[in-house]
Amino acid sequence: MDAIAELTSERGYESTKIADIVGRAGVARKTLYDNFDGKEDVLLAAFDTATEDLEQRVAEACRAGGDWRAGVRAGLAALLGAIAERPAMARLCLVEALSATPASAARYESTLERFVSLLRRATPSDTGLPETIEETLVGGVAWILSQQIRRGEGQQAANLLPELSEFVLSPYLGVSNPNRVRADETDSTMADSNE
């Protein structure tokens, strides 16, 4: 699965062949076919494994973050850390999956929906914001990250934490005092400024 992530990152899904995958993975073609139905199956397995791990990491970080604002920031930090750790897999999930196959595009959409649900659980529900706010925020974060990855800057994803924290938290906290949502503020300072 790492082999297909690396190869699609380097040359795209269409240009990646089974021979390339087995060569990069250092396995026999028979070994690949003993475990997968073909190239698409390898892609989908890599996508599923990576996104399930990512969802778990983000959810755990959100729960451990303290109050909901700190939890959202911690979840974003976990997301960005995972992208920086594995930029090829991040490219497979956030860029290549959209156009590789209809099944991978459907998996991408389903994954975004799971992250929308995660954000809904992590944020206040009585905000008066549009029902689509979490979809908008998750879609915006995914787009920003895909652009970062397309530019070959996935390893610097963690640098986006202040900007993405402000982007995600601003609708909930309001923009009258944008400094309230800066990621470098402590939770106690943020609690004081909201009173």
N, C-alpha and C positions, 0 to 999 in steps of 0.2 A: 504494500500500500504506500509506503514511503517512496518507492521507485516511481509509481505513477504520479505522485504529487510532484516529485522533482522534475520528471520528464514533461509533464503538462505545464509546469512553471517555465521550463526552458523553451519548449517548442509548441505548446498547445495540445489539446486533446486529439484533434483530428490527425495531427502529424505524428503522434505517438503510436507505435506499433507494438504488438505483443512481443516481438523479438527484442524490441528496445526494453520493455518492462522486465522480461526474464533476464536479459543481459545485465541491466542495472541492479536487479535484485540478487543476481548470482544464483538463480535457481533454474531448474530444467523446465521446459515448456510443459511437460507432463505434470510437474508439481503445481504450476499455475492452474492447469485445467482440473487437477484433483481438488482444488480449493475454490475455484471460481468458474463461472460459465463463459467468461471472456473479458475483454477489455472494459466494457461498460460495467460489468459486475465488480471488477476490481475498483473502478472509479467510485461506484456507489458504496461499496464497503468502506473505502477510505473516507469518503464524505461522512457516512453514518458514524463511523468510529470517532472521527475528529470532532464532529458537531455534538455528539452525545457527551464526550469528555469535556468539551468547552462549556456546554450547558450546565453540567454538574459543577465545574469549577466556578462559573459565574454565580450560580445559585448559592453555593457554599459561601462565597465571598460576600454576597449580599446579606446573608443571614448573620455572618460574623462581623459585619461592619458597624454595628451599634444602631443608632437611630436610622431612619429610612434614608436620609440624605447621605450619611456615611456609607450605608449599605449600597446605594446606587453607585457612589464613587468607587467603592471596593469592587463591585461587580465589573465596572468599566475597566478598572486597573487589571483585574484578572483576565478580561477579554484581550486587552492590549498586550499584556504579558505573554499570553498564549500565541498571539500573532507574531510578536517579536522572536519568540523561541522557535517557531516553526513557520517561517514565511512561505515556504513552498506549499505546505499543507493549507495555509491561510489563502494562498492564491487559488488553490484547487477549490476551496469552499466558497470564497467570496467573489471570484472572478470566473473561473473556468466552468463551474457547475451551472451557471446561468445559461450557457450556450452549448455545452457539450452534448447533452442528449435531452429529450423531453423528460425522461425520468429524473435526471439530475436537476433540471430546472424545477420540477415539482418538489423534489426534496429540499431545494433551496427555499422555496416559498413556505413549505411546511416548517422548516427550521426558523425562519423569520417569525412565523406565527407563534412558535413556542417561546421565542424571546419577547414577543409582545406580551404574552401571558405572564412571563417572568417579571417584566417591568410593571405590569398592572398589579401584581401581588406585592411588589416592592415599594410602591408609591401610594400616597393617600388616595382614597376613592371619592372623597367628597369635595372635589376641587372646583366643580362647575366648568371644567374644561371640556372640549368636544370629546365625544366617545372615541374618536379616531386619533387622539393625541399620542397614545403609545405606538400605534402603527406608524405614525409620522416620524416619531423620534427614532424608533428602531430602524426604519427605512433610511432615515438620514444618516444615522451612524454607519449602517452597512454601506451606503454610498460613499461616505467620506473614507472609510477604511478601504473599500475597493479601489478608490482613486490613489490612495497612498501605496497600496500594493502594486497597482499598475505602473506606478512611477519607480518601482523597485525599492521603495522605502519602508517595506514591512518591518524590518528590524528596528526602525525608529518609531514604531507605533506608540510606544509608551509616552513619547513626547506630546501626543495628542490628548493626554489625560485632562489637563486644565481646560482646554477648549471643549472637549466632548462632555466633561462634567457640567460646564456652564450651559452647553446646548441642551442637555437632557434635563437639568434641574430648573432652568429658568422658567419654563411654563408653570411649574408647580409653586415656585417661590415668588414669581413675579419679576419684572425687569426694572422696577422703580429703583432698586438698589442692586445692580448687577454684581457688586463685590460680595454679596451674600452667598453666591454660588461658587466662588473660586475654590478649586480643589485644595489649595494650600492652607485654607483656613481650618482652624480646629473646630470640632463639633460644638464646643462650649461657646466659642465666639459666634458661631452661626446661630446657636439657640438664643444668645443675648440679642443679636441683631433682629431676630424675628419677633421679639416681644414688643 
